[in-house]
Amino acid sequence: MATDPVLAGYADETHRADPLSPAGRALGLWDGRLPDPAAEADRATALRAHLADFDRLDPQDATGRLDLAVSRIDATHRLRELEELAPWTRIPYRATETLGAALQHAMTGELLHTTLADVPRFLRDAVAALDPRRVPGAYAEAALAALPGLGGLLAEAERVGADPAAVSGARTALTAYEEQVRDVAAEAGGSWVAGRDYLEHCLRDYFRLDVGVDELAAWGREQVARDQQRLTEHAAATGTGSWQEQIEAIRADHPAAEDLLDTYRAAVARSRRHTEELRLADLPAGEECLVDEVAEFQRHTMPMGFMDLAPTTGESLRSYLRITPVRRLEDGRPDPDHLAESCHALITTIAGHETYPGHHLQRVHHKRATAGNASIRRTFTSAVFVEGWGLYVEDVMRETGFMDSPGLTLYALRNSLWRSARVVVDVGLHTGTLSQEEAVEVLMREAALGRHIAEGEVRRYIRHDNPSYPSAYALGRDAFHDLRRRWDAAGGGPLGAFHDAVMGYGSIPHALFADDLLARAAAGAGPR
């Protein structure tokens, strides 16, 4: 069914405004040039015009109504972020991340010279747009922490034969940028606290959840208490010592630093076999998930790693689970805390969450479900769906025997506690009632996280684009369990059918598809 031209136009303009995004690159929109850091200021007027156009639409079919709802959510959230957070004025690490992504993707293509030649202009404009009074000190630190990795990318550009003059100009610009960001850091007077109103917007308007900030905080505390009780009971029934002591023993069983990637690869292969053999979800032809390292410039805010998913547009069904190499101490030894957090139990639990039937497979289904859709629903991803799915998958893998020992079950329960503690920390950080260090202490004390990962987690939570994101895991997981209970009650069919059905809507808030899903279950229609 053809997409409404108004909705298709909004999606097209959104992608053209960010050609370096995964979707923009997959659509062939990026020409190697770096963006104008202040151009976002002009987007607000266009977004208001789009929202006004949306109000005049009246789709007559379910797909059109769904596309319109997602488009309105997307435009509303982009507008709030621009107007309230003004990223170009206060987030120096966006420039380092943008440059890093551009260099990575240009390295083996014909665009490298264009990108390198544009670096001086880009970094100069990025600094000029910053207002030190609005820049949080932690954001300046994140930008500075990325610079060695960017220097490494410039060295790699030199090795692959880039124009020496262009590399030299980029390197000089990077040195100047470092000095300027250090000056900004010395004056930094901004705060990363998003505020209650913005957090409320994320919950109600972006996630489409009927929950307020205070209610969320209370729910998070209840979840922490519940998960701690489950851990206490499981530890008492299956081992000796407290659950915290048993977790420490589990953390001691980890691969050597040099074996980390291969250990992850083996766990991913096991999770794929488990998904296929138990028919937890369909595995479309051509999908592939590989394991590789996190680039150096990204490691400061990615203490363990991240999922580099197949772009929502284009033909590729290949994702990468990118893992941060074990940090080295000053004497060259692997950081024991980082090693402990990379234990075999964590790797086993994270494999399902991130790959099969977790994020990678969900992205593959998203692409299949939205193929041919020209609205923003093709590229829209809601954390409450995506991260909720990943955490729900951890429960499914435990339920179906993938975690086949008391120790693995205990660790999975600890992971649930970790995500519950995220809710408490998320609300505390973005309402200004927790400092960074206090948030780290909460994660260490309540969820038994090591300091290395707790500090990295909090650096991630305070990013400008992450208010409400830490809460999305537990909120989304519970929403999937609720839908599954209702699916079963309606006679919807086996577990794999439920999974294929929910993944058949893309990556949108549950509230937008729940009624249609359950109607299909009652009618015996199965997946879309």
C-alpha positions in Angstrom: 0.0 0.0 0.0 1.4 3.4 -1.0 2.6 5.7 1.8 0.8 9.1 2.1 3.0 11.7 0.3 3.0 14.0 3.3 4.4 11.2 5.5 6.8 10.1 2.8 8.0 13.7 2.4 8.6 14.0 6.2 10.7 10.9 6.2 12.7 12.0 3.1 13.4 15.4 4.6 14.5 13.8 7.9 17.0 11.5 6.2 18.4 14.3 4.1 18.9 16.4 7.2 21.1 13.7 8.6 22.8 12.0 5.6 25.6 10.5 7.8 23.1 8.5 9.8 22.9 4.7 9.1 19.7 5.3 7.2 21.1 8.2 5.3 24.2 6.3 4.3 22.1 3.2 3.3 20.0 5.5 1.1 23.1 6.9 -0.6 22.5 10.4 0.7 26.0 11.0 2.2 28.6 12.5 -0.1 31.5 12.5 2.3 31.0 16.1 3.6 30.5 16.7 7.3 27.4 18.4 8.5 26.9 21.9 9.7 26.8 21.6 13.5 24.4 24.5 13.8 22.0 23.5 11.0 19.7 21.8 13.5 18.6 25.2 14.7 16.7 25.6 11.4 14.9 22.3 11.8 12.4 23.5 14.4 10.4 25.6 11.9 10.2 22.7 9.5 9.1 20.3 12.2 6.3 22.6 13.3 5.1 22.8 9.7 5.2 19.0 9.4 3.2 18.6 12.6 0.6 21.0 11.2 0.4 19.0 8.0 -0.1 15.8 10.1 -3.1 17.3 11.8 -4.8 17.6 8.4 -4.4 14.0 7.5 -7.2 11.4 8.1 -5.9 8.0 7.0 -8.7 5.4 6.2 -6.6 2.3 6.7 -4.8 0.8 9.7 -1.3 1.0 8.1 -1.8 4.7 7.3 -3.0 5.4 10.8 0.0 3.6 12.2 2.4 5.5 9.9 0.8 8.8 10.9 1.0 8.0 14.7 4.7 7.1 14.4 5.5 10.2 12.3 3.8 12.4 14.8 5.7 10.8 17.7 9.0 11.2 15.8 8.5 14.8 14.9 7.3 15.8 18.3 10.3 14.3 20.0 12.8 15.8 17.6 11.2 19.2 18.2 11.4 18.9 22.0 15.0 17.9 21.8 15.9 20.8 19.6 14.0 23.4 21.6 14.9 22.2 25.1 18.3 20.6 24.7 19.8 22.6 21.8 22.4 20.0 21.2 24.7 22.0 18.9 25.3 24.5 21.8 26.2 22.2 24.6 27.4 18.8 23.4 31.0 18.7 22.1 31.2 14.9 21.9 28.7 15.0 19.1 31.4 16.4 16.9 33.9 13.7 17.8 31.3 11.0 17.3 30.2 12.4 14.0 33.8 12.7 12.8 34.6 9.2 14.0 31.7 7.7 12.2 32.5 9.6 9.0 36.1 8.5 9.0 35.2 4.9 9.7 32.7 4.8 6.8 34.9 6.7 4.4 38.0 4.8 5.1 37.6 2.2 2.4 35.7 4.2 -0.2 36.0 7.1 -2.5 34.8 9.7 0.0 37.8 9.8 2.3 39.5 12.8 0.7 36.2 14.8 0.8 35.8 14.0 4.5 39.4 14.8 5.4 39.3 18.1 3.5 36.2 19.1 5.4 37.5 18.3 8.9 39.0 21.8 9.6 35.8 23.6 8.7 33.6 21.1 10.6 35.6 21.3 13.9 35.9 25.0 13.7 32.1 25.4 13.2 31.4 22.8 16.0 33.4 24.8 18.6 32.0 28.1 17.4 28.4 26.8 18.0 29.2 25.8 21.7 28.1 28.0 24.6 30.4 27.1 27.5 27.8 28.3 30.0 25.5 25.4 28.7 28.1 22.7 28.3 28.2 20.1 31.1 31.7 19.3 32.2 31.1 15.6 31.6 30.2 16.3 28.0 33.5 18.1 27.4 35.3 15.2 29.1 33.6 12.7 26.8 34.8 14.7 23.7 38.3 14.8 25.0 38.3 11.1 25.8 37.5 10.4 22.1 40.4 12.3 20.7 43.1 9.6 20.9 40.8 7.3 18.9 40.3 10.0 16.3 44.0 10.4 16.0 44.2 6.6 15.4 41.7 6.9 12.6 43.7 9.7 10.9 46.8 7.4 11.2 44.8 4.7 9.5 43.8 7.1 6.8 47.4 7.8 6.2 48.2 4.0 6.0 45.5 3.4 3.4 46.9 6.1 1.1 45.0 9.2 1.8 46.4 12.5 0.6 49.1 13.4 3.2 48.2 17.1 3.0 44.6 16.4 3.8 45.6 14.2 6.7 47.9 16.8 8.0 45.3 19.5 7.8 42.8 17.3 9.7 45.4 16.5 12.3 46.2 20.2 12.9 42.5 20.9 13.1 42.0 18.1 15.7 44.9 19.5 17.8 43.3 23.0 17.7 39.9 21.5 18.6 41.4 19.7 21.6 42.8 23.0 22.9 39.5 24.8 22.4 37.5 22.0 24.1 39.8 22.2 27.0 39.1 25.9 27.2 35.3 25.1 27.1 35.8 22.5 29.8 37.4 25.1 32.1 34.4 27.3 31.7 31.7 24.6 31.5 28.7 25.6 33.5 25.9 23.5 32.0 24.0 20.6 33.4 23.1 17.2 31.9 19.9 17.1 34.0 17.0 16.9 31.5 14.4 17.9 34.0 11.0 16.4 35.1 9.0 17.9 32.2 11.3 16.5 29.5 11.4 13.1 31.2 7.6 13.1 31.5 7.5 13.9 27.7 9.7 10.9 27.0 7.5 8.6 29.0 4.1 9.8 27.9 4.6 11.2 24.4 7.6 9.2 23.1 7.1 5.8 24.7 3.3 6.2 24.9 3.2 4.9 28.5 0.6 6.0 31.0 3.2 6.6 33.8 4.5 9.8 35.3 7.9 10.5 36.8 7.0 10.0 40.4 5.1 6.8 39.6 8.1 5.5 37.6 10.5 6.2 40.5 8.3 4.3 43.0 7.9 1.4 40.5 11.7 1.3 40.1 12.3 1.0 43.8 9.7 -1.7 44.0 11.4 -3.6 41.2 14.7 -3.4 42.9 13.3 -4.8 46.1 11.5 -7.6 44.2 14.7 -8.5 42.2 16.8 -8.5 45.4 14.3 -10.8 47.0 14.4 -13.2 44.1 18.2 -13.2 44.2 18.2 -13.9 47.9 15.8 -16.8 47.5 17.6 -18.4 44.6 21.0 -18.1 46.2 19.7 -19.7 49.4 18.2 -22.6 47.4 21.2 -23.3 45.2 24.4 -22.3 46.9 26.1 -21.0 50.0 26.7 -17.4 51.0 24.8 -14.3 50.0 23.8 -13.6 46.4 26.4 -10.9 46.3 29.1 -13.4 47.3 27.9 -15.9 44.8 27.9 -13.3 42.0 31.5 -12.5 42.9 32.4 -16.2 42.5 30.7 -16.2 39.1 32.5 -13.1 38.0 35.8 -14.8 38.8 35.1 -17.3 35.9 36.0 -15.2 32.9 38.0 -15.7 29.7 41.5 -14.3 29.2 41.5 -10.8 27.8 42.9 -12.1 24.5 40.1 -14.6 24.2 37.2 -12.2 24.8 36.0 -11.8 21.2 36.2 -15.6 20.4 34.2 -16.3 23.6 31.5 -13.9 22.5 31.5 -15.5 19.0 30.9 -18.9 20.5 28.1 -17.6 22.7 26.4 -16.0 19.7 26.6 -19.2 17.7 25.0 -21.1 20.6 22.2 -18.5 21.0 21.5 -18.8 17.2 21.3 -22.6 17.4 19.0 -22.4 20.4 16.7 -19.9 18.7 16.5 -22.1 15.6 16.1 -25.4 17.3 13.3 -24.3 19.6 11.7 -22.2 16.9 11.7 -19.1 19.1 11.5 -16.9 15.9 12.0 -17.1 12.2 15.5 -16.7 10.9 15.2 -15.0 7.5 17.6 -16.0 4.8 20.7 -13.8 4.5 20.8 -12.5 8.1 24.2 -12.5 9.8 25.6 -11.3 13.1 29.4 -10.8 13.5 31.5 -9.9 16.6 34.1 -7.2 16.4 35.8 -4.6 18.6 34.5 -1.2 19.6 36.4 1.6 17.9 38.8 3.4 20.2 37.1 6.8 20.0 33.8 5.2 21.3 35.2 3.3 24.3 34.8 6.0 26.9 31.0 5.9 26.9 30.8 2.2 25.8 32.5 0.4 28.7 31.4 -3.1 27.6 30.3 -2.7 24.0 27.2 -2.0 21.9 25.1 -3.5 19.1 25.9 -2.0 15.6 22.7 -3.1 13.9 22.0 -3.5 10.2 20.7 -0.2 8.9 16.9 0.0 8.7 17.2 0.8 5.0 19.1 -0.9 2.2 19.7 -4.6 1.5 22.1 -5.6 4.3 20.9 -8.0 7.0 24.3 -8.0 8.8 24.8 -6.6 12.3 27.9 -6.4 14.5 28.1 -7.0 18.2 31.0 -4.7 19.0 32.9 -5.5 22.2 35.2 -3.1 24.1 38.6 -4.7 24.6 39.6 -5.2 28.2 41.0 -2.0 29.6 44.7 -2.1 30.5 46.1 -0.6 33.7 49.1 1.7 33.7 51.4 -1.3 34.3 49.9 -3.1 31.2 47.9 -5.7 33.2 44.2 -6.3 32.2 41.9 -4.4 34.5 40.6 -7.1 36.9 37.2 -5.3 37.3 36.7 -5.2 33.5 37.6 -8.9 33.2 35.2 -9.8 36.0 32.4 -8.0 34.2 33.3 -9.9 31.1 32.7 -13.2 32.8 31.3 -16.3 31.0 27.9 -15.8 32.7 27.5 -12.3 31.4 28.6 -13.3 27.9 26.0 -16.1 27.8 23.2 -13.9 29.0 24.1 -11.0 26.7 24.3 -13.2 23.6 20.6 -13.8 23.5 19.8 -10.2 24.4 22.0 -8.7 21.7 21.8 -11.2 18.9 19.4 -14.2 18.7 16.6 -13.8 19.2 17.4 -10.3 20.5 18.4 -7.0 18.9 19.9 -8.3 15.7 17.1 -10.7 14.8 14.5 -8.0 15.8 16.2 -5.6 13.4 16.0 -8.1 10.6 12.3 -8.6 11.2 11.9 -4.8 11.4 13.4 -4.5 7.9 11.2 -7.3 6.5 8.1 -5.8 8.1 8.6 -2.3 6.8 10.0 -3.0 3.3 8.4 -0.7 0.9 7.1 1.7 3.6 8.2 5.2 2.8 7.2 6.7 6.1 9.4 7.3 9.1 8.2 4.0 10.5 10.8 2.3 8.3 13.6 3.9 10.3 12.0 4.7 13.6 13.2 2.8 16.6 11.7 3.2 20.1 13.8 2.2 23.1 10.8 0.9 25.0 10.4 -1.7 22.2 14.0 -2.4 21.2 15.5 -2.5 24.7 12.4 -4.0 26.2 12.7 -6.7 23.6 16.3 -7.4 24.5 15.5 -7.8 28.2 12.4 -9.8 27.6 14.6 -12.2 25.5 16.8 -12.7 28.5 13.7 -14.1 30.3 12.8 -16.2 27.4 16.3 -17.7 27.1 16.2 -18.6 30.8 12.7 -20.0 30.5 13.7 -22.2 27.6 16.8 -23.7 29.1 19.6 -21.7 27.4 20.8 -20.7 30.9 21.1 -24.2 32.1 22.8 -23.9 35.5 22.0 -22.3 38.9 24.9 -19.9 38.4 23.7 -18.7 35.0 20.1 -18.2 36.4 21.5 -16.2 39.3 23.5 -14.0 37.0 20.4 -13.5 34.8 18.5 -12.4 37.9 21.3 -10.0 38.8 20.9 -8.6 35.2 17.2 -8.0 35.9 18.1 -6.2 39.1 20.7 -4.1 37.2 17.9 -3.0 34.8 15.6 -2.2 37.7 18.3 -0.1 39.3 18.6 1.7 36.1 15.1 3.0 36.5 16.0 4.5 39.9 19.2 6.0 38.6 17.6 7.3 35.4 14.9 9.3 37.4 17.4 10.4 40.0 19.9 11.7 37.4 17.4 13.5 35.2 15.4 15.1 38.0 18.6 16.3 39.6 18.3 14.3 42.8 21.4 12.1 42.1 24.9 13.2 41.2 27.0 11.1 38.9 29.0 9.6 41.8 25.8 8.9 43.7 24.4 7.1 40.7 27.5 5.0 40.5 27.2 4.1 44.2 23.6 3.0 43.7 24.5 0.6 40.9 27.4 -0.8 42.9 25.5 -1.1 46.2 22.1 -2.2 44.9 23.0 -4.3 41.8 26.6 -5.4 42.7 28.1 -3.9 39.6 31.9 -3.3 39.5 33.1 0.3 39.5 34.4 0.2 35.9 31.0 -0.8 34.4 29.0 1.4 36.9 31.0 4.5 35.9 30.7 3.7 32.2 26.9 3.1 32.6 26.3 6.4 34.3 28.3 8.3 31.6 26.0 6.7 29.1 22.8 7.5 31.1 23.6 11.2 31.2 24.1 11.6 27.5 21.8 14.2 25.9 19.9 11.5 24.0 19.3 9.1 26.9 16.8 10.6 29.4 14.3 7.7 29.9 16.4 5.3 27.9 17.7 3.4 30.9 14.1 2.9 32.1 13.0 1.6 28.8 14.5 -1.9 29.4 12.4 -2.9 32.4 9.3 -1.0 31.2 9.4 -2.6 27.7 10.1 -6.1 29.1 7.1 -6.0 31.3 5.0 -4.7 28.4 6.1 -7.7 26.2 5.2 -10.1 29.0 1.8 -8.5 29.4 1.2 -8.8 25.7 2.3 -12.4 25.7 -0.2 -13.3 28.5 -3.0 -11.6 26.6 -1.9 -13.3 23.3 -2.1 -16.7 25.0 -5.5 -15.9 26.5 -6.7 -15.0 23.0 -5.5 -18.3 21.6 -2.7 -16.7 19.5 -0.6 -19.7 19.0 2.9 -20.9 20.0 5.7 -18.8 21.4 7.5 -18.4 18.1 4.4 -17.1 16.4 4.0 -14.5 19.1 7.6 -13.3 18.6 7.2 -13.2 14.9 4.0 -11.3 15.2 5.2 -8.5 17.6 8.4 -8.1 15.5 6.2 -7.6 12.5 5.3 -4.0 13.4 8.8 -2.5 13.3 10.2 -1.0 16.4 7.4 1.1 17.7 5.8 1.7 21.2 3.6 -1.2 22.3 0.5 1.0 22.7 0.4 1.6 18.9 0.1 -2.1 18.0 -1.3 -4.0 21.0 -5.0 -3.9 19.9 -4.2 -5.0 16.4 -1.9 -7.8 17.7 -4.6 -9.1 20.0 -7.3 -8.9 17.4 -5.1 -10.9 15.1 -4.5 -13.5 17.8 -8.3 -13.8 18.4 -8.9 -14.2 14.7 -6.1 -16.8 14.3 -4.4 -14.6 11.7 -0.8 -15.1 13.1 2.0 -12.7 12.2 1.4 -9.7 9.9 
